[in-house]
């Protein structure tokens, strides 16, 4: 059996996960939490990751009941993400791979989300809505690539939620979007905001206030268009914002009207974690991919459709 350990740290979450042939053996993580009203800076986030990553690594091995000799491959997030945190994780992964004498694999963060979602939900060939702090994309697989059918033309939906949370000083523990959702459930006043869909793309930069109906309706609309284009009957929501129950509810209504199925995961897997990097690394490693040490750096703007998907037909 093949065992892969994955290191994730592209933003304010640092996680180490271990996967063995489709089974998640461990998945501990830590979150860098800033005071309400403040975002997280790359240098401070990297400092946090450096302070806890070896502790999280030890927890992952102990929880899985494994030792370094049991690991077949070391995977890490190559990008996209924040530069300083990505470098921190890459350096640790490179060091661990050399100390343990294991092959190394740089993984695209977005594909990590997709492959973890496919593993947990058992979705076959879904249209994917990837929504997080740094990314908003509608994706479908075709001819050994995850093709991007639509995306944000400015800021990601998660970034929009984060910025709004900072304005009204909402905590980012466990995440700004989650806390906004809990407050929205108690709200009674609706505020009309711009609805900006341009073809298959969306725009959020003009929205400094928040109403779920507007933001999420835009995402449902472009996802449905991609489904029609691909003749798809499955939708998979991944990324940190994918935990939002209102988004899942609205997407579920659309899927029901189309006779399609909706797949989503809970916060243990939709929020950034090490196991998703391990799972994508497992798929890549078994298809013959590895990363040479000389190429094992980071790419902050590493697009989903740049990766050749050698592990799918």
N, C-alpha and C positions, 0 to 999 in steps of 0.2 A: 504494500500500500504506500501511497505517496503522501508525505507530510510537508506542508508549506507553512512558514511563519510569515506574517505580513505586518509591516510597520506603516502606520498612517499618521500624518501630522501636517496636513496641508493648510489648516486654519487653526482654530482655537481648541480643537480636540486632538489629543495624542492617544493613540491606541495601538495595541499589539494583539494580533489574533492568530490562532493556529487552526488550520483546517486539514483534515485527513479524509481524502476520497469522499467529499461531499458532506462531511460531518464537522460541525464547528466544535472544537474541543475546548477553546477558551477565547475570551474576547474582552479583556479589561481595558478601560480607558480612563482618562482624566480630562477635565475641561478647564481651560483658563478663563476664570470669571473676573470681570472688571466691575467697578462700581456702577450702579444705574446711571444712565446718561453718558457713559463713556464707551467708546469702541475699543478694540484690541489692536495695538500696534505690532507690526511684524517683529521688531527687535525684542519687545517684552514677551510676546507670545513664544518666540524661540527660546528665550531664557527660561520660561516656564517649562517648555518641553524638555530642555536639557536637564532640568532639576528633577524630573520624575520618570524619564523614559527607561532608565535601567530598573527602577522599581516596578514599572508596568511590565517590562520584559520578564522579570523574575516571577511576577504574579501569573503571567501567561503560561510559562513553563510549568509552574507548580500546579496550577488549575488543570492543565492538560495531563499532568502526570508524566511529562516527558523530560528528557535531557537533550542537550545539543546534538548528541550523536544520532538521535532519533529523527532529526529534521533533515529533509532532503534538499530544500531550497529556501533562500531568504528573499522575500519580495518587499519592495518599498514603493511609496508613492513618488513617482517621477514628476508629476504635475497633472493638471494645473493647480495653482494655489499661491500662497504667499511665499516670497522668496526665502526669507530667513528661517521660518519653520520647516520648509521643505529641505533646505540644506542641512539642518540639524538632523532630521530623520535619515536623509541619504547618507550622511557621514556615519551614523550609528549602524545602519544596515550594512554599509560597506565594511566597516570594522568587524561586525559580527560574522559576516560571510567569510572574511579572511581568517579570523580566529578559529572558526569552526570548520574551515575547509569546505565550504558549501558554495554552489553556484548562486549567482545573484540575478534578480529580475526587477527591472523598473516597470512599474504599472501605471497606466493612465487612471487617474482618480475616478473619472466619470464611468469608465468601463468597470471599475471595481464595484460601483453602486449597481450597475446593470447586472453583472454576473451574480452578485449576492442576492439581488431581487429575484433573478431567475431561479437560483438555488432554493431559496426559502419558500417562494410561492409555487414553484413548479410550472410557471408560465412557459409555454412552448416557444412562440415566436411573436411576442407582443410589440405593439407600438408603445414606446417608452416616453413618459413625461418625466424629465429630470429637473427637479426644482430644488435649489439650495441657496446658500448665501452668495455663492460666486457664479452660479450657472443657472440658466433657464433654457432648456432645449427640448424639442420634440424629435425623437430618434427612432429609426427603424433599421433592422438588419437587412442588408442586400449585398450579395457578391463579395463576401469576406470583408465587409466594412460595416460599422455602425454609422448610417447616413443621417445627417442632421437635416430635417425637413423644415424646421422653424426654430427661431431662438430670439432672445431679447436683443434689441439693437442698441441698448445702453446699459442699464444696470439690471442685475438679476432680481427676481422677485424676493428672494431671501434678503438681499441687500436692502431692498425697499422697506421690508418689514423691520430690519435691524435699525435703519436710520430713523424710522418713525418711532421705534421703541426708545431710541436715545433722546429724541426730542421731548417725549413725555416722561422720560426717566423711568422706564420699565426695566427690571432686572433681566440679564441674559442667562440666568440660571433657572431651568436647564437650557432654554433658548428663548430669544426675544419673541419669535413667532408663536411659540407655544403659549407664552404668557399673554400675548395679545389676543389669542384665540379665547382664552379663559375669560378675559375681560369683555370681549365682544359678545359672549354668550349672555352677559347680564345687561347689555346695552339696549336702549329703546329708541335712540335717535339715529336716523340714517342721513348720510352726507353724500350728495351726488358728486362723483369724480369723473375725470376723463376716461374714456374707454378707447384705447389706441391699439388696434390691430391693423398691421400693414402687410397685406398678403398673408404669408405664413409666419411673420415675425410680430413681436409685441414690444411695447415701450412702456417703461415704468417710471422714468426719471421725473416726469411732471407730477407724480403722485406723492405728496408729502404728508398726506393724511391717509387713513386706511379704511376700506370697506371691503370685506371678503367677497361680496357678490361681484364687484367689478373686477378685482384682480383675478379671481379664480375663474370667472366666466370667460375671460380672455384666454386663459390656459386651456379650458375645456374646448373652446371653439377651435383653436389651432390643432389640438390633439385629434378632434373629430375629423378635421380636414385630412390630416395625415392618415388616419384609419381608412378613410374613403379612398385615398390615393393608393394605399397599399393593400386594399381589400382585407384588412386586419379585423379580427374579432376578439382581440385581447388588448387590454391596456395595463401597463405596469407603471406605477408611480414610484420613483426613487428619489433620494436626496433628503436633506433635513426637513425641508418644507413639506415633503411627502407624508409626514406624520400627521399633518393637519386633518382632522376629522371632517371639517366642513368641505375642504377640497375633495376628499375621498367621497363624501356624500354627493356632491355636485357631479363628479365624474361618474359615480355609480348610476345616477339618473340618466345621464347621456348614454352610458353603456346599455342600460336596460332598454331604452328606446330603440337601440340598434340591435338588440339581441346579442350583445357582446358581453365579455367577462372582464371584471376589474380585479386587479391584483395589487396589493400593497403590503408593506411590512410595518411592524411597530418600531418604536424609537431605538430599540436595541440594535437594529440593523439599518434603518433608514438614515439615522444620524451617523456621521463619519465614524468609522471603526476599523480596527486592524484586520478583522476577519474578512472584510470585503476585499481588501488588498491581497490577503492570503488566498481567497477563492479565485480571484482573477489570475493571480500568480500560478495557482494550481492548474488552471486551464491552459495557460500559456506554456508552463514548464512541460506538461504532458504532451503538448503539440510540438515540442522540440526547441522552444525559445529559451534563451538565456541572455543576459546582458554582460558584455565584457567590462572589466573594471575601468578601462579607459573611457568607456561610454556611460559610466554609471553616475551621471550627474542629474541635474534637474532641468525642467523646462516649464517656466511659469505659465506660458500660454500653450499648453499641450492639448490640442483639439481632439475630440472624440473620434472624428473621422480620419485622423492621421494614422490610426493603428490598424495594421492588417490583422484581421480576426482569423487566425490560423486554426482555431479549435472548433469552428462551426462549419457545417456544410454550406 
